[in-house]
Amino acid sequence: MSVRSARTCCYATLKFIPVFFILAVVGWSYYAYVVQMCIRKFKQKRFVCSILYQMILVTVESVPQKGKEFVFCVCEKEMKMFLVIYLCIYHPLLILFLWSYYRTMFETSIGPPREVKKN
């Protein structure tokens, strides 16, 4: 293996460091958004619902007669709805970003036109 081919191989390997960095950031953002914010927060619904229950108690007078279970049931349905909406918005945007990033990274680069080289 000559020095030139070793240098070319090293350059080809090093130029993918930004690609791996961007993919690591995207992977981390997926974990943070989907797993931490959507799934784990949904499992902690009692905490969120208790805060909503306190806010509803202040604004709606009929809630104390129906009890906490009604509020938790309504809150759980609303949280499921928001969870589905958030995930249905996030995943198409993620797919569009990854597709455009793939197209950008693996497209063959074209040099400047010949008119630029003449000047």
C-alpha positions in Angstrom: 0.0 0.0 0.0 1.5 3.3 -1.1 1.5 6.5 0.9 -1.0 8.0 -1.5 -3.5 5.2 -1.1 -3.1 5.2 2.7 -3.8 9.0 2.7 -6.8 8.6 0.5 -8.2 5.8 2.8 -7.6 7.9 5.9 -9.3 10.9 4.3 -12.3 8.8 3.2 -12.6 7.6 6.8 -12.2 11.0 8.4 -14.7 12.7 6.2 -17.5 10.5 7.7 -16.9 11.9 11.2 -19.5 14.7 10.7 -22.0 12.2 9.3 -21.7 10.0 12.4 -22.0 13.0 14.6 -25.2 14.2 13.0 -26.6 10.6 13.1 -25.7 10.5 16.8 -27.5 13.8 17.4 -30.6 12.5 15.5 -30.5 9.2 17.5 -30.3 11.1 20.8 -33.1 13.4 19.8 -35.3 10.5 18.9 -34.6 8.9 22.3 -35.2 12.1 24.1 -38.4 13.0 22.3 -40.1 9.6 21.8 -38.9 7.6 24.8 -38.4 10.2 27.5 -41.0 12.9 26.6 -43.8 10.8 25.1 -43.7 7.3 26.5 -42.2 7.9 30.0 -44.3 11.1 30.6 -47.4 9.1 29.7 -46.5 6.5 32.3 -46.2 9.4 34.8 -49.8 10.6 34.0 -50.9 10.6 37.6 -48.6 13.5 38.4 -49.7 15.5 35.3 -53.3 14.7 35.9 -53.2 15.8 39.5 -51.9 19.2 38.4 -54.7 19.3 35.8 -57.2 18.3 38.4 -56.2 21.1 40.6 -56.5 23.6 37.7 -59.9 22.1 36.7 -61.1 22.4 40.3 -60.5 26.1 40.2 -62.2 26.7 36.9 -65.0 24.1 36.7 -67.6 23.8 39.5 -69.0 20.4 38.4 -65.7 18.5 38.8 -65.8 18.0 42.6 -69.2 16.3 42.3 -67.9 13.9 39.7 -64.8 13.1 41.6 -61.1 12.6 40.8 -61.6 9.4 38.7 -63.6 11.3 36.1 -60.8 13.8 35.7 -58.2 11.1 35.5 -60.2 9.3 32.9 -60.6 12.4 30.8 -57.0 13.4 31.3 -55.8 10.0 30.2 -57.8 10.1 27.0 -56.5 13.6 26.3 -52.9 12.5 27.0 -53.3 9.6 24.6 -54.6 11.8 21.9 -51.8 14.3 22.3 -49.3 11.5 22.4 -50.5 10.1 19.1 -50.6 13.6 17.5 -47.1 14.4 18.7 -45.7 11.1 17.3 -47.6 11.4 14.1 -46.0 14.8 13.5 -42.5 13.9 14.6 -42.1 10.7 12.6 -42.9 12.1 9.1 -40.6 15.1 9.8 -37.8 12.7 11.0 -38.2 10.6 7.8 -38.1 13.7 5.6 -35.0 14.9 7.4 -33.2 11.5 7.1 -34.1 11.1 3.5 -32.9 14.6 2.5 -29.7 14.1 4.6 -29.1 10.8 2.9 -29.6 12.4 -0.5 -27.2 15.2 0.4 -24.5 13.0 1.7 -24.4 10.3 -0.9 -24.9 12.5 -4.0 -21.8 12.7 -6.2 -20.4 16.1 -6.0 -20.1 18.2 -9.1 -17.2 20.6 -9.5 -17.6 24.2 -10.7 -18.5 24.8 -14.3 -15.7 25.3 -16.9 -16.5 29.0 -17.2 -15.2 29.6 -13.6 -11.9 27.8 -14.4 -11.2 30.1 -17.4 -11.1 33.3 -15.3 
